[in-house]
Amino acid sequence: MRCPGQDPQNWKSDDIFEVPCPACGAKVEFFKDDGTRRCPRCGHGFRNPRLDLGCAQWCPYADKCLAETNPEILKTLKKLKRGARTP
């Protein structure tokens, strides 16, 4: 079963959007589940400013779900979980 939030059949029109590149201002297209993208003009890589991991932060199946849909999000989730730990 695919998570409804990750299934493109359930996406809305604003789940695909453009943002200006922070380095040169060119438009860069993102899908809501993209972790990062590179600017087609200057090559600058940057994170999706609207990335919302939502249920992935608490769902016990998030690793499996995200590994199947978008490995880049899985990497981001793991970084967030490491950063959330307290010493």
PDB file with one MODEL, atoms N, CA, C and O in Angstrom:
MODEL        1
ATOM      1  N   MET A   1       0.835  -1.188   0.000  1.00  0.00           N
ATOM      2  CA  MET A   1       0.000   0.000   0.000  1.00  0.00           C
ATOM      3  C   MET A   1       0.875   1.246   0.000  1.00  0.00           C
ATOM      4  O   MET A   1       1.868   1.318   0.724  1.00  0.00           O
ATOM      5  N   ARG A   2       0.514   2.189  -0.787  1.00  0.00           N
ATOM      6  CA  ARG A   2       1.260   3.433  -0.854  1.00  0.00           C
ATOM      7  C   ARG A   2       0.609   4.477   0.058  1.00  0.00           C
ATOM      8  O   ARG A   2      -0.616   4.588   0.116  1.00  0.00           O
ATOM      9  N   CYS A   3       1.431   5.226   0.754  1.00  0.00           N
ATOM     10  CA  CYS A   3       0.939   6.285   1.630  1.00  0.00           C
ATOM     11  C   CYS A   3       0.165   7.306   0.792  1.00  0.00           C
ATOM     12  O   CYS A   3       0.674   7.761  -0.232  1.00  0.00           O
ATOM     13  N   PRO A   4      -1.043   7.671   1.200  1.00  0.00           N
ATOM     14  CA  PRO A   4      -1.817   8.636   0.416  1.00  0.00           C
ATOM     15  C   PRO A   4      -1.118   9.979   0.238  1.00  0.00           C
ATOM     16  O   PRO A   4      -1.295  10.631  -0.791  1.00  0.00           O
ATOM     17  N   GLY A   5      -0.340  10.397   1.208  1.00  0.00           N
ATOM     18  CA  GLY A   5       0.358  11.675   1.097  1.00  0.00           C
ATOM     19  C   GLY A   5       1.494  11.664   0.087  1.00  0.00           C
ATOM     20  O   GLY A   5       1.872  12.717  -0.426  1.00  0.00           O
ATOM     21  N   GLN A   6       2.043  10.491  -0.207  1.00  0.00           N
ATOM     22  CA  GLN A   6       3.144  10.379  -1.157  1.00  0.00           C
ATOM     23  C   GLN A   6       2.678   9.964  -2.555  1.00  0.00           C
ATOM     24  O   GLN A   6       3.467   9.988  -3.499  1.00  0.00           O
ATOM     25  N   ASP A   7       1.428   9.593  -2.694  1.00  0.00           N
ATOM     26  CA  ASP A   7       0.898   9.132  -3.966  1.00  0.00           C
ATOM     27  C   ASP A   7       0.524  10.330  -4.840  1.00  0.00           C
ATOM     28  O   ASP A   7      -0.380  11.085  -4.482  1.00  0.00           O
ATOM     29  N   PRO A   8       1.201  10.522  -5.983  1.00  0.00           N
ATOM     30  CA  PRO A   8       0.910  11.672  -6.849  1.00  0.00           C
ATOM     31  C   PRO A   8      -0.545  11.748  -7.320  1.00  0.00           C
ATOM     32  O   PRO A   8      -0.999  12.820  -7.719  1.00  0.00           O
ATOM     33  N   GLN A   9      -1.270  10.655  -7.284  1.00  0.00           N
ATOM     34  CA  GLN A   9      -2.683  10.702  -7.666  1.00  0.00           C
ATOM     35  C   GLN A   9      -3.504  11.552  -6.698  1.00  0.00           C
ATOM     36  O   GLN A   9      -4.575  12.043  -7.055  1.00  0.00           O
ATOM     37  N   ASN A  10      -3.010  11.724  -5.491  1.00  0.00           N
ATOM     38  CA  ASN A  10      -3.718  12.512  -4.474  1.00  0.00           C
ATOM     39  C   ASN A  10      -3.188  13.938  -4.355  1.00  0.00           C
ATOM     40  O   ASN A  10      -3.657  14.695  -3.505  1.00  0.00           O
ATOM     41  N   TRP A  11      -2.237  14.313  -5.174  1.00  0.00           N
ATOM     42  CA  TRP A  11      -1.653  15.649  -5.081  1.00  0.00           C
ATOM     43  C   TRP A  11      -2.618  16.710  -5.595  1.00  0.00           C
ATOM     44  O   TRP A  11      -3.514  16.440  -6.395  1.00  0.00           O
ATOM     45  N   LYS A  12      -2.399  17.923  -5.106  1.00  0.00           N
ATOM     46  CA  LYS A  12      -3.163  19.085  -5.562  1.00  0.00           C
ATOM     47  C   LYS A  12      -2.303  19.869  -6.548  1.00  0.00           C
ATOM     48  O   LYS A  12      -1.110  19.600  -6.687  1.00  0.00           O
ATOM     49  N   SER A  13      -2.898  20.818  -7.218  1.00  0.00           N
ATOM     50  CA  SER A  13      -2.172  21.583  -8.239  1.00  0.00           C
ATOM     51  C   SER A  13      -0.971  22.343  -7.667  1.00  0.00           C
ATOM     52  O   SER A  13       0.010  22.554  -8.380  1.00  0.00           O
ATOM     53  N   ASP A  14      -1.027  22.753  -6.414  1.00  0.00           N
ATOM     54  CA  ASP A  14       0.101  23.505  -5.845  1.00  0.00           C
ATOM     55  C   ASP A  14       1.183  22.598  -5.249  1.00  0.00           C
ATOM     56  O   ASP A  14       2.101  23.087  -4.590  1.00  0.00           O
ATOM     57  N   ASP A  15       1.086  21.289  -5.471  1.00  0.00           N
ATOM     58  CA  ASP A  15       2.118  20.359  -5.012  1.00  0.00           C
ATOM     59  C   ASP A  15       3.303  20.307  -5.977  1.00  0.00           C
ATOM     60  O   ASP A  15       4.317  19.671  -5.687  1.00  0.00           O
ATOM     61  N   ILE A  16       3.173  20.975  -7.117  1.00  0.00           N
ATOM     62  CA  ILE A  16       4.270  21.196  -8.055  1.00  0.00           C
ATOM     63  C   ILE A  16       4.369  22.706  -8.200  1.00  0.00           C
ATOM     64  O   ILE A  16       3.400  23.363  -8.582  1.00  0.00           O
ATOM     65  N   PHE A  17       5.534  23.254  -7.897  1.00  0.00           N
ATOM     66  CA  PHE A  17       5.657  24.714  -7.809  1.00  0.00           C
ATOM     67  C   PHE A  17       7.058  25.163  -8.207  1.00  0.00           C
ATOM     68  O   PHE A  17       7.979  24.353  -8.299  1.00  0.00           O
ATOM     69  N   GLU A  18       7.203  26.443  -8.438  1.00  0.00           N
ATOM     70  CA  GLU A  18       8.498  27.025  -8.772  1.00  0.00           C
ATOM     71  C   GLU A  18       8.913  27.986  -7.673  1.00  0.00           C
ATOM     72  O   GLU A  18       8.085  28.692  -7.097  1.00  0.00           O
ATOM     73  N   VAL A  19      10.213  28.003  -7.393  1.00  0.00           N
ATOM     74  CA  VAL A  19      10.782  28.960  -6.446  1.00  0.00           C
ATOM     75  C   VAL A  19      12.029  29.560  -7.086  1.00  0.00           C
ATOM     76  O   VAL A  19      12.672  28.912  -7.911  1.00  0.00           O
ATOM     77  N   PRO A  20      12.376  30.785  -6.714  1.00  0.00           N
ATOM     78  CA  PRO A  20      13.589  31.377  -7.268  1.00  0.00           C
ATOM     79  C   PRO A  20      14.838  30.762  -6.647  1.00  0.00           C
ATOM     80  O   PRO A  20      14.885  30.493  -5.447  1.00  0.00           O
ATOM     81  N   CYS A  21      15.829  30.548  -7.472  1.00  0.00           N
ATOM     82  CA  CYS A  21      17.119  30.055  -6.983  1.00  0.00           C
ATOM     83  C   CYS A  21      17.709  31.103  -6.052  1.00  0.00           C
ATOM     84  O   CYS A  21      17.748  32.281  -6.408  1.00  0.00           O
ATOM     85  N   PRO A  22      18.172  30.703  -4.860  1.00  0.00           N
ATOM     86  CA  PRO A  22      18.754  31.676  -3.940  1.00  0.00           C
ATOM     87  C   PRO A  22      20.071  32.278  -4.446  1.00  0.00           C
ATOM     88  O   PRO A  22      20.501  33.322  -3.956  1.00  0.00           O
ATOM     89  N   ALA A  23      20.707  31.631  -5.416  1.00  0.00           N
ATOM     90  CA  ALA A  23      21.987  32.133  -5.922  1.00  0.00           C
ATOM     91  C   ALA A  23      21.821  33.096  -7.092  1.00  0.00           C
ATOM     92  O   ALA A  23      22.484  34.132  -7.142  1.00  0.00           O
ATOM     93  N   CYS A  24      20.923  32.753  -8.050  1.00  0.00           N
ATOM     94  CA  CYS A  24      20.834  33.587  -9.257  1.00  0.00           C
ATOM     95  C   CYS A  24      19.431  34.089  -9.570  1.00  0.00           C
ATOM     96  O   CYS A  24      19.269  34.935 -10.449  1.00  0.00           O
ATOM     97  N   GLY A  25      18.411  33.590  -8.872  1.00  0.00           N
ATOM     98  CA  GLY A  25      17.049  34.057  -9.077  1.00  0.00           C
ATOM     99  C   GLY A  25      16.268  33.342 -10.170  1.00  0.00           C
ATOM    100  O   GLY A  25      15.093  33.648 -10.376  1.00  0.00           O
ATOM    101  N   ALA A  26      16.883  32.400 -10.877  1.00  0.00           N
ATOM    102  CA  ALA A  26      16.169  31.661 -11.923  1.00  0.00           C
ATOM    103  C   ALA A  26      15.087  30.784 -11.279  1.00  0.00           C
ATOM    104  O   ALA A  26      15.208  30.384 -10.121  1.00  0.00           O
ATOM    105  N   LYS A  27      14.040  30.496 -12.038  1.00  0.00           N
ATOM    106  CA  LYS A  27      12.970  29.651 -11.530  1.00  0.00           C
ATOM    107  C   LYS A  27      13.415  28.187 -11.505  1.00  0.00           C
ATOM    108  O   LYS A  27      13.975  27.678 -12.476  1.00  0.00           O
ATOM    109  N   VAL A  28      13.152  27.518 -10.368  1.00  0.00           N
ATOM    110  CA  VAL A  28      13.481  26.106 -10.201  1.00  0.00           C
ATOM    111  C   VAL A  28      12.187  25.386  -9.818  1.00  0.00           C
ATOM    112  O   VAL A  28      11.525  25.757  -8.849  1.00  0.00           O
ATOM    113  N   GLU A  29      11.837  24.357 -10.584  1.00  0.00           N
ATOM    114  CA  GLU A  29      10.612  23.623 -10.320  1.00  0.00           C
ATOM    115  C   GLU A  29      10.854  22.540  -9.270  1.00  0.00           C
ATOM    116  O   GLU A  29      11.835  21.800  -9.334  1.00  0.00           O
ATOM    117  N   PHE A  30       9.950  22.466  -8.314  1.00  0.00           N
ATOM    118  CA  PHE A  30       9.980  21.443  -7.278  1.00  0.00           C
ATOM    119  C   PHE A  30       8.678  20.669  -7.296  1.00  0.00           C
ATOM    120  O   PHE A  30       7.615  21.223  -7.577  1.00  0.00           O
ATOM    121  N   PHE A  31       8.769  19.387  -6.995  1.00  0.00           N
ATOM    122  CA  PHE A  31       7.601  18.591  -6.660  1.00  0.00           C
ATOM    123  C   PHE A  31       7.579  18.549  -5.142  1.00  0.00           C
ATOM    124  O   PHE A  31       8.630  18.660  -4.510  1.00  0.00           O
ATOM    125  N   LYS A  32       6.415  18.394  -4.549  1.00  0.00           N
ATOM    126  CA  LYS A  32       6.329  18.485  -3.089  1.00  0.00           C
ATOM    127  C   LYS A  32       7.202  17.473  -2.364  1.00  0.00           C
ATOM    128  O   LYS A  32       7.579  17.694  -1.214  1.00  0.00           O
ATOM    129  N   ASP A  33       7.530  16.360  -3.023  1.00  0.00           N
ATOM    130  CA  ASP A  33       8.344  15.343  -2.355  1.00  0.00           C
ATOM    131  C   ASP A  33       9.824  15.413  -2.709  1.00  0.00           C
ATOM    132  O   ASP A  33      10.589  14.529  -2.322  1.00  0.00           O
ATOM    133  N   ASP A  34      10.243  16.447  -3.436  1.00  0.00           N
ATOM    134  CA  ASP A  34      11.667  16.621  -3.736  1.00  0.00           C
ATOM    135  C   ASP A  34      12.392  17.114  -2.493  1.00  0.00           C
ATOM    136  O   ASP A  34      11.944  18.064  -1.850  1.00  0.00           O
ATOM    137  N   GLY A  35      13.495  16.486  -2.154  1.00  0.00           N
ATOM    138  CA  GLY A  35      14.315  16.957  -1.040  1.00  0.00           C
ATOM    139  C   GLY A  35      15.158  18.145  -1.444  1.00  0.00           C
ATOM    140  O   GLY A  35      15.208  19.152  -0.737  1.00  0.00           O
ATOM    141  N   THR A  36      15.824  18.027  -2.591  1.00  0.00           N
ATOM    142  CA  THR A  36      16.672  19.096  -3.113  1.00  0.00           C
ATOM    143  C   THR A  36      16.556  19.133  -4.633  1.00  0.00           C
ATOM    144  O   THR A  36      16.109  18.178  -5.268  1.00  0.00           O
ATOM    145  N   ARG A  37      16.970  20.256  -5.191  1.00  0.00           N
ATOM    146  CA  ARG A  37      17.053  20.421  -6.650  1.00  0.00           C
ATOM    147  C   ARG A  37      18.253  21.290  -6.964  1.00  0.00           C
ATOM    148  O   ARG A  37      18.750  22.021  -6.107  1.00  0.00           O
ATOM    149  N   ARG A  38      18.712  21.203  -8.203  1.00  0.00           N
ATOM    150  CA  ARG A  38      19.784  22.064  -8.698  1.00  0.00           C
ATOM    151  C   ARG A  38      19.195  23.048  -9.685  1.00  0.00           C
ATOM    152  O   ARG A  38      18.325  22.704 -10.485  1.00  0.00           O
ATOM    153  N   CYS A  39      19.672  24.254  -9.619  1.00  0.00           N
ATOM    154  CA  CYS A  39      19.231  25.297 -10.539  1.00  0.00           C
ATOM    155  C   CYS A  39      19.710  24.960 -11.950  1.00  0.00           C
ATOM    156  O   CYS A  39      20.887  24.656 -12.142  1.00  0.00           O
ATOM    157  N   PRO A  40      18.808  25.010 -12.947  1.00  0.00           N
ATOM    158  CA  PRO A  40      19.232  24.711 -14.314  1.00  0.00           C
ATOM    159  C   PRO A  40      20.152  25.779 -14.900  1.00  0.00           C
ATOM    160  O   PRO A  40      20.891  25.507 -15.846  1.00  0.00           O
ATOM    161  N   ARG A  41      20.113  26.992 -14.346  1.00  0.00           N
ATOM    162  CA  ARG A  41      20.955  28.070 -14.868  1.00  0.00           C
ATOM    163  C   ARG A  41      22.364  28.053 -14.274  1.00  0.00           C
ATOM    164  O   ARG A  41      23.350  28.055 -15.011  1.00  0.00           O
ATOM    165  N   CYS A  42      22.458  28.035 -12.941  1.00  0.00           N
ATOM    166  CA  CYS A  42      23.779  28.186 -12.309  1.00  0.00           C
ATOM    167  C   CYS A  42      24.288  26.915 -11.637  1.00  0.00           C
ATOM    168  O   CYS A  42      25.459  26.849 -11.264  1.00  0.00           O
ATOM    169  N   GLY A  43      23.431  25.899 -11.473  1.00  0.00           N
ATOM    170  CA  GLY A  43      23.863  24.642 -10.869  1.00  0.00           C
ATOM    171  C   GLY A  43      23.831  24.622  -9.348  1.00  0.00           C
ATOM    172  O   GLY A  43      24.199  23.619  -8.735  1.00  0.00           O
ATOM    173  N   HIS A  44      23.398  25.710  -8.734  1.00  0.00           N
ATOM    174  CA  HIS A  44      23.333  25.770  -7.270  1.00  0.00           C
ATOM    175  C   HIS A  44      22.299  24.769  -6.757  1.00  0.00           C
ATOM    176  O   HIS A  44      21.166  24.752  -7.240  1.00  0.00           O
ATOM    177  N   GLY A  45      22.671  23.946  -5.795  1.00  0.00           N
ATOM    178  CA  GLY A  45      21.754  22.991  -5.191  1.00  0.00           C
ATOM    179  C   GLY A  45      21.197  23.555  -3.900  1.00  0.00           C
ATOM    180  O   GLY A  45      21.925  24.144  -3.101  1.00  0.00           O
ATOM    181  N   PHE A  46      19.888  23.369  -3.698  1.00  0.00           N
ATOM    182  CA  PHE A  46      19.285  23.852  -2.461  1.00  0.00           C
ATOM    183  C   PHE A  46      18.066  23.014  -2.100  1.00  0.00           C
ATOM    184  O   PHE A  46      17.486  22.329  -2.941  1.00  0.00           O
ATOM    185  N   ARG A  47      17.696  23.090  -0.824  1.00  0.00           N
ATOM    186  CA  ARG A  47      16.587  22.297  -0.302  1.00  0.00           C
ATOM    187  C   ARG A  47      15.242  22.856  -0.732  1.00  0.00           C
ATOM    188  O   ARG A  47      15.091  24.044  -1.017  1.00  0.00           O
ATOM    189  N   ASN A  48      14.280  21.961  -0.768  1.00  0.00           N
ATOM    190  CA  ASN A  48      12.903  22.326  -1.068  1.00  0.00           C
ATOM    191  C   ASN A  48      12.368  23.166   0.099  1.00  0.00           C
ATOM    192  O   ASN A  48      12.274  22.662   1.219  1.00  0.00           O
ATOM    193  N   PRO A  49      12.017  24.426  -0.139  1.00  0.00           N
ATOM    194  CA  PRO A  49      11.559  25.266   0.963  1.00  0.00           C
ATOM    195  C   PRO A  49      10.186  24.869   1.504  1.00  0.00           C
ATOM    196  O   PRO A  49       9.809  25.285   2.600  1.00  0.00           O
ATOM    197  N   ARG A  50       9.446  24.078   0.753  1.00  0.00           N
ATOM    198  CA  ARG A  50       8.118  23.648   1.200  1.00  0.00           C
ATOM    199  C   ARG A  50       8.073  22.186   1.615  1.00  0.00           C
ATOM    200  O   ARG A  50       6.991  21.644   1.841  1.00  0.00           O
ATOM    201  N   LEU A  51       9.221  21.545   1.718  1.00  0.00           N
ATOM    202  CA  LEU A  51       9.236  20.123   2.073  1.00  0.00           C
ATOM    203  C   LEU A  51       8.582  19.922   3.431  1.00  0.00           C
ATOM    204  O   LEU A  51       9.007  20.504   4.428  1.00  0.00           O
ATOM    205  N   ASP A  52       7.558  19.105   3.460  1.00  0.00           N
ATOM    206  CA  ASP A  52       6.827  18.813   4.692  1.00  0.00           C
ATOM    207  C   ASP A  52       6.830  17.309   4.879  1.00  0.00           C
ATOM    208  O   ASP A  52       6.133  16.586   4.166  1.00  0.00           O
ATOM    209  N   LEU A  53       7.599  16.845   5.821  1.00  0.00           N
ATOM    210  CA  LEU A  53       7.668  15.413   6.063  1.00  0.00           C
ATOM    211  C   LEU A  53       6.478  14.908   6.855  1.00  0.00           C
ATOM    212  O   LEU A  53       6.266  13.701   6.972  1.00  0.00           O
ATOM    213  N   GLY A  54       5.708  15.829   7.395  1.00  0.00           N
ATOM    214  CA  GLY A  54       4.448  15.498   8.057  1.00  0.00           C
ATOM    215  C   GLY A  54       4.501  14.232   8.878  1.00  0.00           C
ATOM    216  O   GLY A  54       5.237  14.139   9.860  1.00  0.00           O
ATOM    217  N   CYS A  55       3.711  13.257   8.463  1.00  0.00           N
ATOM    218  CA  CYS A  55       3.581  12.010   9.222  1.00  0.00           C
ATOM    219  C   CYS A  55       4.879  11.209   9.269  1.00  0.00           C
ATOM    220  O   CYS A  55       5.041  10.349  10.135  1.00  0.00           O
ATOM    221  N   ALA A  56       5.789  11.476   8.363  1.00  0.00           N
ATOM    222  CA  ALA A  56       7.041  10.713   8.335  1.00  0.00           C
ATOM    223  C   ALA A  56       7.862  10.907   9.604  1.00  0.00           C
ATOM    224  O   ALA A  56       8.712  10.078   9.929  1.00  0.00           O
ATOM    225  N   GLN A  57       7.614  11.988  10.314  1.00  0.00           N
ATOM    226  CA  GLN A  57       8.368  12.236  11.537  1.00  0.00           C
ATOM    227  C   GLN A  57       7.926  11.327  12.680  1.00  0.00           C
ATOM    228  O   GLN A  57       8.685  11.123  13.627  1.00  0.00           O
ATOM    229  N   TRP A  58       6.715  10.778  12.612  1.00  0.00           N
ATOM    230  CA  TRP A  58       6.240   9.915  13.691  1.00  0.00           C
ATOM    231  C   TRP A  58       5.811   8.531  13.230  1.00  0.00           C
ATOM    232  O   TRP A  58       5.684   7.622  14.051  1.00  0.00           O
ATOM    233  N   CYS A  59       5.586   8.355  11.943  1.00  0.00           N
ATOM    234  CA  CYS A  59       5.073   7.072  11.442  1.00  0.00           C
ATOM    235  C   CYS A  59       6.139   5.977  11.545  1.00  0.00           C
ATOM    236  O   CYS A  59       7.267   6.181  11.096  1.00  0.00           O
ATOM    237  N   PRO A  60       5.804   4.819  12.129  1.00  0.00           N
ATOM    238  CA  PRO A  60       6.787   3.743  12.263  1.00  0.00           C
ATOM    239  C   PRO A  60       7.176   3.117  10.922  1.00  0.00           C
ATOM    240  O   PRO A  60       8.173   2.399  10.845  1.00  0.00           O
ATOM    241  N   TYR A  61       6.401   3.379   9.868  1.00  0.00           N
ATOM    242  CA  TYR A  61       6.693   2.822   8.550  1.00  0.00           C
ATOM    243  C   TYR A  61       7.347   3.837   7.616  1.00  0.00           C
ATOM    244  O   TYR A  61       7.508   3.563   6.426  1.00  0.00           O
ATOM    245  N   ALA A  62       7.719   4.991   8.130  1.00  0.00           N
ATOM    246  CA  ALA A  62       8.255   6.064   7.294  1.00  0.00           C
ATOM    247  C   ALA A  62       9.500   5.641   6.518  1.00  0.00           C
ATOM    248  O   ALA A  62       9.623   5.966   5.337  1.00  0.00           O
ATOM    249  N   ASP A  63      10.417   4.929   7.150  1.00  0.00           N
ATOM    250  CA  ASP A  63      11.640   4.523   6.454  1.00  0.00           C
ATOM    251  C   ASP A  63      11.315   3.682   5.229  1.00  0.00           C
ATOM    252  O   ASP A  63      11.871   3.902   4.153  1.00  0.00           O
ATOM    253  N   LYS A  64      10.423   2.727   5.388  1.00  0.00           N
ATOM    254  CA  LYS A  64      10.051   1.862   4.270  1.00  0.00           C
ATOM    255  C   LYS A  64       9.301   2.661   3.199  1.00  0.00           C
ATOM    256  O   LYS A  64       9.591   2.544   2.009  1.00  0.00           O
ATOM    257  N   CYS A  65       8.361   3.451   3.627  1.00  0.00           N
ATOM    258  CA  CYS A  65       7.543   4.239   2.704  1.00  0.00           C
ATOM    259  C   CYS A  65       8.405   5.200   1.887  1.00  0.00           C
ATOM    260  O   CYS A  65       8.297   5.247   0.662  1.00  0.00           O
ATOM    261  N   LEU A  66       9.244   5.949   2.554  1.00  0.00           N
ATOM    262  CA  LEU A  66      10.040   6.957   1.862  1.00  0.00           C
ATOM    263  C   LEU A  66      11.147   6.339   1.019  1.00  0.00           C
ATOM    264  O   LEU A  66      11.525   6.900  -0.009  1.00  0.00           O
ATOM    265  N   ALA A  67      11.663   5.207   1.435  1.00  0.00           N
ATOM    266  CA  ALA A  67      12.692   4.536   0.634  1.00  0.00           C
ATOM    267  C   ALA A  67      12.115   4.110  -0.713  1.00  0.00           C
ATOM    268  O   ALA A  67      12.820   4.115  -1.723  1.00  0.00           O
ATOM    269  N   GLU A  68      10.837   3.743  -0.729  1.00  0.00           N
ATOM    270  CA  GLU A  68      10.192   3.323  -1.972  1.00  0.00           C
ATOM    271  C   GLU A  68       9.824   4.508  -2.856  1.00  0.00           C
ATOM    272  O   GLU A  68       9.869   4.394  -4.081  1.00  0.00           O
ATOM    273  N   THR A  69       9.463   5.634  -2.266  1.00  0.00           N
ATOM    274  CA  THR A  69       8.974   6.752  -3.058  1.00  0.00           C
ATOM    275  C   THR A  69      10.066   7.745  -3.429  1.00  0.00           C
ATOM    276  O   THR A  69      10.151   8.167  -4.583  1.00  0.00           O
ATOM    277  N   ASN A  70      10.901   8.124  -2.469  1.00  0.00           N
ATOM    278  CA  ASN A  70      11.917   9.133  -2.746  1.00  0.00           C
ATOM    279  C   ASN A  70      13.062   9.002  -1.740  1.00  0.00           C
ATOM    280  O   ASN A  70      12.943   9.462  -0.604  1.00  0.00           O
ATOM    281  N   PRO A  71      14.166   8.380  -2.148  1.00  0.00           N
ATOM    282  CA  PRO A  71      15.290   8.176  -1.233  1.00  0.00           C
ATOM    283  C   PRO A  71      15.876   9.482  -0.686  1.00  0.00           C
ATOM    284  O   PRO A  71      16.442   9.491   0.407  1.00  0.00           O
ATOM    285  N   GLU A  72      15.748  10.567  -1.421  1.00  0.00           N
ATOM    286  CA  GLU A  72      16.280  11.861  -0.962  1.00  0.00           C
ATOM    287  C   GLU A  72      15.541  12.326   0.296  1.00  0.00           C
ATOM    288  O   GLU A  72      16.160  12.866   1.213  1.00  0.00           O
ATOM    289  N   ILE A  73      14.234  12.120   0.343  1.00  0.00           N
ATOM    290  CA  ILE A  73      13.469  12.493   1.533  1.00  0.00           C
ATOM    291  C   ILE A  73      13.894  11.643   2.717  1.00  0.00           C
ATOM    292  O   ILE A  73      13.982  12.143   3.838  1.00  0.00           O
ATOM    293  N   LEU A  74      14.158  10.371   2.482  1.00  0.00           N
ATOM    294  CA  LEU A  74      14.598   9.483   3.555  1.00  0.00           C
ATOM    295  C   LEU A  74      15.898  10.001   4.168  1.00  0.00           C
ATOM    296  O   LEU A  74      16.053   9.985   5.389  1.00  0.00           O
ATOM    297  N   LYS A  75      16.823  10.455   3.341  1.00  0.00           N
ATOM    298  CA  LYS A  75      18.075  11.026   3.860  1.00  0.00           C
ATOM    299  C   LYS A  75      17.790  12.251   4.722  1.00  0.00           C
ATOM    300  O   LYS A  75      18.367  12.410   5.797  1.00  0.00           O
ATOM    301  N   THR A  76      16.898  13.113   4.246  1.00  0.00           N
ATOM    302  CA  THR A  76      16.554  14.323   4.992  1.00  0.00           C
ATOM    303  C   THR A  76      15.906  13.973   6.321  1.00  0.00           C
ATOM    304  O   THR A  76      16.226  14.579   7.343  1.00  0.00           O
ATOM    305  N   LEU A  77      14.995  12.999   6.320  1.00  0.00           N
ATOM    306  CA  LEU A  77      14.334  12.566   7.547  1.00  0.00           C
ATOM    307  C   LEU A  77      15.341  12.050   8.563  1.00  0.00           C
ATOM    308  O   LEU A  77      15.250  12.370   9.748  1.00  0.00           O
ATOM    309  N   LYS A  78      16.299  11.254   8.106  1.00  0.00           N
ATOM    310  CA  LYS A  78      17.313  10.718   9.015  1.00  0.00           C
ATOM    311  C   LYS A  78      18.154  11.832   9.622  1.00  0.00           C
ATOM    312  O   LYS A  78      18.514  11.768  10.798  1.00  0.00           O
ATOM    313  N   LYS A  79      18.472  12.855   8.825  1.00  0.00           N
ATOM    314  CA  LYS A  79      19.225  14.000   9.344  1.00  0.00           C
ATOM    315  C   LYS A  79      18.412  14.755  10.399  1.00  0.00           C
ATOM    316  O   LYS A  79      18.948  15.159  11.431  1.00  0.00           O
ATOM    317  N   LEU A  80      17.118  14.942  10.131  1.00  0.00           N
ATOM    318  CA  LEU A  80      16.257  15.625  11.087  1.00  0.00           C
ATOM    319  C   LEU A  80      16.146  14.849  12.393  1.00  0.00           C
ATOM    320  O   LEU A  80      16.195  15.439  13.472  1.00  0.00           O
ATOM    321  N   LYS A  81      16.000  13.545  12.303  1.00  0.00           N
ATOM    322  CA  LYS A  81      15.896  12.724  13.505  1.00  0.00           C
ATOM    323  C   LYS A  81      17.180  12.783  14.320  1.00  0.00           C
ATOM    324  O   LYS A  81      17.129  12.836  15.548  1.00  0.00           O
ATOM    325  N   ARG A  82      18.355  12.775  13.640  1.00  0.00           N
ATOM    326  CA  ARG A  82      19.627  12.886  14.356  1.00  0.00           C
ATOM    327  C   ARG A  82      19.732  14.234  15.051  1.00  0.00           C
ATOM    328  O   ARG A  82      20.214  14.319  16.181  1.00  0.00           O
ATOM    329  N   GLY A  83      19.281  15.289  14.380  1.00  0.00           N
ATOM    330  CA  GLY A  83      19.344  16.635  14.935  1.00  0.00           C
ATOM    331  C   GLY A  83      18.378  16.842  16.085  1.00  0.00           C
ATOM    332  O   GLY A  83      18.592  17.716  16.925  1.00  0.00           O
ATOM    333  N   ALA A  84      17.311  16.044  16.135  1.00  0.00           N
ATOM    334  CA  ALA A  84      16.301  16.185  17.180  1.00  0.00           C
ATOM    335  C   ALA A  84      16.710  15.532  18.489  1.00  0.00           C
ATOM    336  O   ALA A  84      16.107  15.783  19.532  1.00  0.00           O
ATOM    337  N   ARG A  85      17.740  14.693  18.431  1.00  0.00           N
ATOM    338  CA  ARG A  85      18.191  14.022  19.657  1.00  0.00           C
ATOM    339  C   ARG A  85      18.815  15.024  20.617  1.00  0.00           C
ATOM    340  O   ARG A  85      19.469  15.983  20.208  1.00  0.00           O
ATOM    341  N   THR A  86      18.601  14.784  21.858  1.00  0.00           N
ATOM    342  CA  THR A  86      19.220  15.632  22.867  1.00  0.00           C
ATOM    343  C   THR A  86      20.429  14.928  23.445  1.00  0.00           C
ATOM    344  O   THR A  86      20.413  13.707  23.605  1.00  0.00           O
ATOM    345  N   PRO A  87      21.478  15.673  23.763  1.00  0.00           N
ATOM    346  CA  PRO A  87      22.707  15.050  24.287  1.00  0.00           C
ATOM    347  C   PRO A  87      22.523  14.476  25.674  1.00  0.00           C
ATOM    348  O   PRO A  87      23.463  13.923  26.244  1.00  0.00           O
TER     349      PRO A  87
ENDMDL
END
